[in-house]
Amino acid sequence: MDNLTHSLVCWALGEAGLKGKSRKGLAALVLGANMPDLDVFFGHSCWVPLATHRGFTHSLVGGMVVMPPLLFALLWLLDRWQVRRGTTFRSGLELRPGWLLALCFIGALTHPLLDWQTSYAIQLFSPFSDHWFHAESLFIIDVWLWCVLGTGIFLSRRRAGRGENRQAPARAALVLGLVYILGNQLLTYSAKEALRTNPPYPRPEILFAQFEPVRFWERGLVWREEGRIGFARWSPFFPLEQVAAPAADNMEDPAVRRALDATPQIRRFIRWSVMPMAQVTRAGCVARVELNDARFASIRVPWRGDGNPFRHVVQVATGEAGCR
């Protein structure tokens, strides 16, 4: 999920009553919700689990055991420094170390739980396992969740200004957001079952149900079976339809195998990619290899020159007879 969604969830939790448990309670929730994304600054780390986005910092060990105490220590030190300077705190709350630590853990817990809901997936048991977990119940930038949580926060703060009970709107928004996620889970399950149970569709080795932006009721299905990638579309309002005939992923092509170790960027991509696929174009002794992840092969970003942020292109020697 995007960092705005992570922040809104914990802001709503704070308005629902948690931020009153300790001074700096809201900071603990919101910062805890965003700390796991620090891994974007360690892409060149020599330790692979840390260099993998949504790896170690999003796992049970890194994200939910190691990082919350570090955040607690930083907030506690900041508070001690402010107290020594004679700072006046507008909240009027005391700093309660036990509650502050608990809020750091709660904020950190929300991050992998939300990222788990996307098809981008997380390595929940890193560094002990590089298996990816995904629930596919939210789009990575979900405007509907923004609207629900933002409205709840706005109404809670407006009520507080009037001296009324501020917690009810935020709590209602959190409940509605949870119902929305569970409903999307049901739609994702229905889409996958439609693929598995309707001939001539296959029984895939791995299957993802991609979200459509805004149209949360539709799913773009992508799967792999026996070295081939297939695409289909599903909605409760129209039957399952295949977008194109399954195509070879080409990952066993000798030129592709050579390309996988061609650059540091491609090595990082392969560590992350769950459904890699390749297109190979040969011209004499040179092969042009275009790598992508099947989950995001259709993504287009207008401000990028190549249009797709997950696309990697490299040229390698074919290794054929007569070529150096």
GUZA-53893 format. One line per 3 residues: their letters; for each residue x, y, z of C-alpha. Coordinates in steps of 0.05 Angstrom, whole numbers, padded with zeros to 5 digits. Example, Ala and Ser with C-alpha at 12.3 -4.5 7.8 and 13.67 -1.06 7.14 Angstrom:
2
AS) 00246/-00090/00156; 00273/-00021/00143
//
This chain:
324
MDN) 00000/00000/00000; 00020/00072/-00009; 00044/00110/00052
LTH) -00017/00155/00054; -00062/00094/00066; -00014/00068/00120
SLV) -00017/00136/00154; -00093/00143/00148; -00105/00075/00180
CWA) -00063/00092/00241; -00089/00163/00244; -00160/00134/00247
LGE) -00137/00086/00302; -00111/00146/00340; -00176/00185/00332
AGL) -00214/00123/00353; -00182/00129/00422; -00112/00102/00420
KGK) -00075/00169/00415; -00101/00188/00484; -00064/00130/00517
SRK) 00003/00167/00519; 00038/00230/00498; 00066/00220/00427
GLA) 00016/00164/00418; -00006/00188/00349; 00066/00196/00327
ALV) 00081/00125/00350; 00023/00098/00309; 00036/00137/00245
LGA) 00112/00130/00246; 00106/00056/00265; 00060/00046/00205
NMP) 00112/00075/00157; 00178/00050/00186; 00179/-00016/00147
DLD) 00186/00022/00082; 00255/00045/00103; 00279/-00015/00063
VFF) 00274/00028/-00001; 00339/00061/00023; 00376/-00006/00028
GHS) 00369/-00031/-00043; 00444/-00038/-00049; 00454/-00074/00017
CWV) 00499/-00134/00015; 00448/-00172/00058; 00395/-00197/00010
PLA) 00334/-00198/00058; 00345/-00124/00074; 00358/-00105/00001
THR) 00291/-00137/-00020; 00233/-00089/-00016; 00178/-00118/00028
GFT) 00229/-00168/00054; 00261/-00166/00123; 00230/-00100/00147
HSL) 00160/-00126/00130; 00169/-00193/00165; 00149/-00218/00233
VGG) 00221/-00211/00257; 00244/-00146/00226; 00179/-00107/00221
MVV) 00143/-00130/00283; 00199/-00148/00332; 00261/-00107/00316
MPP) 00234/-00040/00291; 00180/-00021/00343; 00229/-00019/00402
LLF) 00276/00024/00360; 00220/00073/00346; 00200/00073/00420
ALL) 00272/00090/00440; 00274/00149/00391; 00207/00178/00414
WLL) 00225/00169/00488; 00293/00204/00478; 00258/00261/00439
DRW) 00207/00269/00495; 00262/00271/00549; 00299/00324/00510
QVR) 00235/00366/00503; 00220/00359/00577; 00290/00384/00595
RGT) 00278/00445/00550; 00213/00460/00586; 00168/00445/00527
TFR) 00093/00453/00539; 00053/00396/00508; -00014/00416/00479
SGL) -00045/00347/00490; -00035/00353/00565; -00020/00278/00567
ELR) 00033/00242/00607; 00084/00198/00572; 00067/00127/00591
PGW) 00125/00083/00568; 00084/00018/00568; 00029/00047/00525
LLA) 00079/00084/00480; 00115/00018/00465; 00048/-00017/00453
LCF) 00028/00037/00403; 00094/00029/00366; 00079/-00045/00359
IGA) 00007/-00032/00337; 00029/00017/00284; 00083/-00030/00258
LTH) 00033/-00088/00255; -00015/-00051/00210; 00039/-00043/00155
PLL) 00050/-00116/00136; -00024/-00131/00146; -00042/-00078/00094
DWQ) 00015/-00096/00046; -00007/-00169/00051; -00073/-00148/00018
TSY) -00040/-00128/-00047; -00013/-00170/-00105; 00056/-00140/-00093
AIQ) 00060/-00188/-00034; 00108/-00191/00027; 00160/-00240/00054
LFS) 00127/-00252/00121; 00180/-00300/00147; 00243/-00265/00121
PFS) 00302/-00277/00133; 00285/-00350/00145; 00242/-00358/00082
DHW) 00236/-00318/00018; 00165/-00343/00005; 00117/-00287/-00016
FHA) 00048/-00280/00017; -00010/-00244/-00017; -00084/-00237/-00004
ESL) -00104/-00191/-00063; -00160/-00154/-00029; -00136/-00082/-00041
FII) -00108/-00042/-00099; -00039/-00014/-00082; -00069/00056/-00082
DVW) -00142/00048/-00061; -00181/00112/-00067; -00243/00081/-00035
LWC) -00203/00067/00028; -00176/00138/00026; -00247/00165/00024
VLG) -00274/00122/00081; -00215/00134/00128; -00207/00207/00110
TGI) -00281/00221/00123; -00278/00186/00190; -00218/00226/00212
FLS) -00248/00292/00188; -00313/00280/00225; -00277/00258/00288
RRR) -00235/00321/00289; -00295/00365/00275; -00332/00333/00333
AGR) -00272/00345/00379; -00275/00419/00361; -00347/00420/00385
GEN) -00331/00383/00449; -00371/00322/00427; -00351/00248/00426
RQA) -00296/00245/00374; -00285/00171/00372; -00349/00145/00339
PAR) -00335/00168/00266; -00264/00141/00266; -00287/00075/00294
AAL) -00343/00070/00243; -00293/00085/00187; -00246/00030/00211
VLG) -00303/-00020/00214; -00328/00000/00145; -00256/-00006/00118
LVY) -00251/-00076/00147; -00317/-00097/00115; -00292/-00069/00049
ILG) -00229/-00111/00053; -00267/-00174/00071; -00316/-00162/00014
NQL) -00258/-00156/-00034; -00229/-00220/-00007; -00294/-00255/-00025
LTY) -00293/-00225/-00096; -00220/-00248/-00105; -00238/-00318/-00082
SAK) -00297/-00320/-00130; -00253/-00298/-00188; -00200/-00351/-00175
EAL) -00252/-00405/-00167; -00283/-00385/-00234; -00216/-00397/-00267
RTN) -00202/-00464/-00232; -00271/-00494/-00243; -00290/-00472/-00313
PPY) -00261/-00511/-00372; -00219/-00499/-00413; -00182/-00459/-00360
PRP) -00124/-00493/-00325; -00106/-00511/-00254; -00048/-00461/-00247
EIL) 00015/-00470/-00207; 00010/-00397/-00184; -00048/-00350/-00193
FAQ) -00058/-00276/-00178; -00122/-00234/-00181; -00103/-00164/-00201
FEP) -00145/-00104/-00180; -00171/-00053/-00229; -00162/00020/-00205
VRF) -00227/00047/-00176; -00268/-00012/-00203; -00256/-00056/-00142
WER) -00307/-00108/-00165; -00266/-00129/-00226; -00205/-00175/-00227
GLV) -00151/-00186/-00278; -00127/-00258/-00270; -00056/-00278/-00287
WRE) -00028/-00348/-00277; 00029/-00394/-00295; 00024/-00467/-00314
EGR) 00079/-00510/-00344; 00121/-00451/-00365; 00064/-00412/-00397
IGF) 00031/-00347/-00374; -00044/-00335/-00382; -00088/-00274/-00373
ARW) -00163/-00268/-00363; -00215/-00219/-00336; -00271/-00231/-00286
SPF) -00328/-00191/-00256; -00392/-00211/-00220; -00428/-00174/-00277
FPL) -00398/-00212/-00336; -00371/-00283/-00346; -00298/-00302/-00344
EQV) -00263/-00284/-00408; -00193/-00300/-00432; -00155/-00239/-00455
AAP) -00103/-00277/-00496; -00078/-00348/-00507; -00026/-00369/-00455
AAD) 00045/-00351/-00478; 00112/-00381/-00459; 00148/-00346/-00403
NME) 00215/-00363/-00437; 00251/-00367/-00371; 00289/-00430/-00392
DPA) 00316/-00398/-00455; 00393/-00398/-00453; 00395/-00324/-00470
VRR) 00348/-00307/-00413; 00388/-00349/-00364; 00449/-00308/-00385
ALD) 00411/-00243/-00377; 00389/-00258/-00305; 00459/-00242/-00280
ATP) 00475/-00185/-00328; 00465/-00125/-00282; 00453/-00111/-00207
QIR) 00385/-00082/-00225; 00363/-00147/-00258; 00390/-00189/-00201
RFI) 00348/-00148/-00152; 00288/-00154/-00199; 00294/-00230/-00201
RWS) 00299/-00235/-00125; 00233/-00197/-00120; 00194/-00223/-00180
VMP) 00143/-00278/-00167; 00121/-00288/-00239; 00180/-00269/-00284
MAQ) 00171/-00272/-00359; 00215/-00254/-00417; 00213/-00237/-00491
VTR) 00274/-00254/-00532; 00292/-00223/-00599; 00354/-00252/-00634
AGC) 00394/-00215/-00686; 00458/-00250/-00708; 00502/-00263/-00648
VAR) 00463/-00217/-00601; 00398/-00230/-00564; 00354/-00174/-00537
VEL) 00321/-00197/-00473; 00262/-00159/-00443; 00244/-00181/-00372
NDA) 00181/-00165/-00335; 00135/-00192/-00281; 00071/-00221/-00309
RFA) 00030/-00189/-00252; 00049/-00119/-00277; 00064/-00129/-00351
SIR) 00007/-00084/-00373; 00023/-00026/-00327; 00039/00040/-00362
VPW) 00068/00101/-00326; 00063/00162/-00371; 00122/00200/-00342
RGD) 00170/00142/-00353; 00206/00137/-00419; 00196/00061/-00425
GNP) 00126/00064/-00396; 00132/00005/-00348; 00172/00011/-00283
FRH) 00180/-00065/-00278; 00210/-00074/-00348; 00284/-00089/-00356
VVQ) 00320/-00096/-00423; 00390/-00123/-00434; 00430/-00149/-00493
VAT) 00470/-00213/-00486; 00511/-00259/-00531; 00471/-00316/-00561
GEA) 00529/-00365/-00552; 00514/-00398/-00618; 00567/-00431/-00661
GCR) 00609/-00382/-00699; 00596/-00325/-00649; 00648/-00299/-00601
//
